[in-house]
Protein backbone atom coordinates (compact mmCIF):
# COMPACT_ATOMS: atom_id res chain seq x y z
CA UNK A 1 0.00 0.00 0.00
CA UNK A 2 2.68 2.52 1.02
CA UNK A 3 5.00 2.53 -1.98
CA UNK A 4 8.09 4.76 -1.72
CA UNK A 5 7.32 5.86 -5.29
CA UNK A 6 7.44 9.66 -5.53
CA UNK A 7 5.45 9.78 -8.79
CA UNK A 8 2.52 7.76 -7.46
CA UNK A 9 2.88 8.94 -3.86
CA UNK A 10 2.40 12.62 -4.72
CA UNK A 11 -0.70 11.83 -6.78
CA UNK A 12 -2.08 9.65 -3.97
CA UNK A 13 -1.43 12.40 -1.41
CA UNK A 14 -3.22 14.92 -3.64
CA UNK A 15 -6.19 12.56 -3.95
CA UNK A 16 -6.32 12.07 -0.17
CA UNK A 17 -6.18 15.83 0.44
CA UNK A 18 -8.88 16.38 -2.18
CA UNK A 19 -11.08 13.71 -0.60
CA UNK A 20 -10.64 15.26 2.87
CA UNK A 21 -11.53 18.70 1.51
CA UNK A 22 -14.58 17.27 -0.26
CA UNK A 23 -15.74 15.51 2.92
CA UNK A 24 -15.27 18.74 4.91
CA UNK A 25 -17.36 20.69 2.38
CA UNK A 26 -20.09 18.02 2.36
CA UNK A 27 -20.22 17.96 6.19
CA UNK A 28 -20.40 21.78 6.27
CA UNK A 29 -23.25 21.81 3.73
CA UNK A 30 -25.17 19.11 5.63
CA UNK A 31 -24.63 20.98 8.91
CA UNK A 32 -25.87 24.26 7.41
CA UNK A 33 -28.95 22.52 5.99
CA UNK A 34 -29.68 20.60 9.20
CA UNK A 35 -29.30 23.67 11.43
CA UNK A 36 -32.55 25.63 11.99
N, C-alpha and C positions, 0 to 999 in steps of 0.2 A: 504493500500500500504506500509506504513512505519511500519513494525512490529518490535517491540523491541526484536526480536529473534536473538541472537548472531550467532547461527548456520547458519541460512538462510541469515542473514544480511551480514556476511563476504563473503559468496559466491556471493551475489548480488553485493556487492562492487567490488569484483574481476572481475565480469562480466562487470560492468560499466567501470572500469579502462581498461579492455581489449578492450572493444568496442571503447573507446576514443583513445587508442593507435592505433587501427586498422584504425579508421577514419583519424587520423593524418598521418599515413603511406600512405593511399590511396590518401589523398589530396596532399601530398608531391610528390607522383609518378605522379599524374595528372599534377601538376604544372611543374615538370621537363619535362614531355612529351610536354606540351603545350608551354613551353618557347622555343624560337628559338635557 
